[in-house]
């Protein structure tokens, strides 16, 4: 009996996904200074990290309810914060061994005081997104992140000064053809914004409950998104604040 090449490819991909690690942000480069991220394989206490802790290197489930989807954990505060100039670009250095085609997104939430006292329930404002771009030699944003090991987000100049929770997110669509198969990989960091112009803060979203299994950008047949049919709707609403 011979296995079809399509079935064999699917099986190998599923096996690889089950035995390989996913990834995490090793460090953040902000205003020329490097801050440690959070290593889920490291000790329970990681002083100096601006990343909120999480203890399993995989997607939080369920993604359509509960609070683990916010920061991939129980939303405990980070041990440090990074000062960032509004209008500047922050760089995330990833340990990301997986190839999970999909979009990459960035959000901010006002802490309205110290982020150490802010759970993270929002509202969240999307500041950046990249999905499927057929003009790129590697169209999916996640695959470009995988290849380079880095990703950048610009912090809007129009922010009011103060403390913010920054949320980066990768959405893996490799199993998204099945309901509930999409995989979200969020991470949150504490920022202190300076030099902002203090513009109007938009109405954002609550991350918990924002993603539903049947949403167009979440229930997706990945093979149907191609250079000739490149339409893909990134979930989480539009970018509400940009540079």
N, C-alpha and C positions, 0 to 999 in steps of 0.2 A: 504494500500500500504506500502511495506517495502523498506527502503533504503538499498542498498548494503553496506557492511562494508567498501569496498574500497572508495565508494562515500562519506560515512559518515566521514571516516578518512580524506579524502581530504578537505571536508568542514570545519571540525573542525580545521585543520591546517591553512587553509586560514583565518578563523575567528580569530584564535589566533594571526596570523601574523599581522592582520589589527588593533588589539586593543592593542597589547603589544609594549612596547618601544624596540628600538634596543640597541644601546650602545655607549660608548665613553671611551676614556682612562682617568682614574681618575688621574693617576700620572705616572711619569717615575722615575726609580731608576738608576742613572748614576754615576759611580765611587763613590758609597757609599752615594750619596746625592739624596734626593727626590725632584722632581720638579712637580708642579701641571700641569695636563693636561687642557683640555678645557671642561667645562660643558655647553652643549647647552641649559640647563634650567637655567643657572646662569645669572648674569648681563652682559650687553653689554661690560663692561670693566672688565677684570680679570687680574690684575697686577701679574707679576711673572710667568705666564704660558709660557712654551716654545712651546706650541701647537698653530698652526694657528687657528683662530676662525672659527666656523661654527655655523649656527643658526637653522638647522633642523636636528633632530635625525633620519635620514633615508638615504637611498642611493641616491646619486646625479644622476639626469637624465637629458638628455640622457647620457649613459656611452660611447657611440661610437663617440661623437663629443663634442665640447665645452670645457671649462676649469674647470668646477666645479668638474670633475672627478679627477683633480690633487690632491686637498687637501680638497674636500668636502665643498667648499665655494667659496668666491670671491678671495681667495689667498692673503688676507691681512697679513702683518707680525705679528708674535708673539711679545709679549712684552718683552721677555727675551730669552736667549740662555743658553744651558748647555755645559760645557766643558767635553769632553770625551777622554779617552786615547785610541788610536788606538790599536786594538787587544783585547779590553775588551768587556764585554757583557752588554747590557742594558736590563732592565726589564720594561715591560709595564704592569701596573695594570689596569685591565679593569672593567668597569661596563657594563657587557654584559649579558642581560637577555634572549636574543633570542637564539634559536638553529637553525642555518642556515648552514647545512653541506657544507663544501667546503674548499678551501686552504687558507693559511695565507702566506703573502709575505712581504718582506722588500726591500726598494730601497733607494739609495742616489743620490743626485744631487749636483754638485759643485755650490756654490753661486758666485764664482769668485769675491769675495769682501764681503761686509756685506749682510747677508741673508735678512735684512730689505729692501734691494733694489732689491731683486731677486724675480721675479714673480713666478717662479716655472715651467717654460715651458720646462726645461730640458737642455741637455739630462739626462735621469735617468738610473742608473745602478742597476740591481737587485743584492742584497747581500745575500738574504736568501729566501727560500721557503719551504713549507711543504704542501703536498696534502693528498692523500689517501695512507695509509700505513697499509696493512693487517696484518703486524706483531704486530701492536699495539692492545691492548684490545679495544681501541676507535680509529678506523682507520682514521676518518677525523680530520684534524688539527683544524678546527674551533670548533669542539665538545670538543676537549681536552682543547682549550682555554676557552670555556664556563665552563667546569667543574672545572678548576683550578682558573680562573679569572686572569691569568697572561700569558704573552708570552715573550720570550726572542729573541733578535737578536744580533749577534756578529758583531762588527764594525771591518772591515778588517784592519790588521796591515799595509798593503801596501799603505794606503792612504797618500797623501801629507797633511801636516798640513794646516789648514784653516777652513773656515766656509762651512757647508754643510746643506742641507735640507734633513731630514730623512722622509721617507714616509712608513708608515705601511698600510697594506691593508688586509681586510677580504673579500672573495668572497662567497656570499651565493648562493647555487645552488638549493635550495628547490623548486624554480619555474622556473628553467633553462631549463625545457623541452619545454617551449614556447619561440619563438624568442623574445628577449628583456627582458626575465623574470629574468635573472641573476641579482644579486644585489651586487654592490661593495660598500665597506665601507672603504674609505681611511682617513688617518689623517697624518698631517705633523708637524714636530718639528724642531726647530733650534738647530744645534749642532756646537760646535767649537772643531775640532779635534786637538789633540796634540800627540806627540810621534810616528807619522807615519814614515814609511820608504821611502815614496815618490815614489812608483812604477808607472808604466804606467797606465793612466786612460783609460779604455776601451770605445769603441763606444757604447753609450747607446741608449735608445729609447725616443721618445716623448710620454708622457702618453696620451695627448689629441690625439685621433685617433688611439691609439695602440690596443684598444679592439674593435672587431667587433662582431655583434650579431651572426654570423654564425661560429665563431671560435670554434675549437673542444673542448676547455676547458670551453667554455661559453654557447654554446647550447648543453646541456647535459641532458640525461634521468638519473636522480640520481639513480633510482632503478636498473639500469643496471651496476652500479659500485659496485661490491661485492667482498668478499674475493676470490671467485673463478674466477672472471673476474675483476681484480683490476686496469686495465689500465685506467689512467686518465692523460691528458696532462694539466699541469698548464699553464695558459696564461701569457703573458708578457715577453716571451723569457727566455733564460737560466740564471742561476746565473753566473754573469760575474766577480764578485769579492767575494771571500770568505776569511775565516780566514787564 
